[in-house]
Amino acid sequence: MSDIHTLLAELKRPRLLIRAARLGLAQYNRTRDLRRLMRSAAPSAPEAALTRLMEEEAQLEEVRKSGEAAYSLARHIEILIAILAEARLLPTRNGSAPNAP
């Protein structure tokens, strides 16, 4: 499997979905939201959380593209918000800490 940075770089979604996710970043609360989205008691490390979130997002994207009635736009946006937020917690490819200059 490719590393998580490669998967994130290759993630291509409609602009409207990404814009909605970016707007939701300000309200993201890792403890509250990650627990609910992943249906687990405690938040995982960012790498583990991102792997699971990316898997679920890929399934949501397939359902969206197929036009199935089971598609949840709200859930898709929530998952994308979590992906963007968790990606910010990852160390960069050169090993520096998150948000380091």
Secondary structure, DSSP 8 states (H G I E B T S, - for coil): ---HHHHHHH----HHHHHHHHHHGGG--IIIIIHHHHT-SS---HHHHHHHHHHHHHHHHHHHHHT-TT--HHHHHHHHHHHHHHHHHS--TTS--TT--
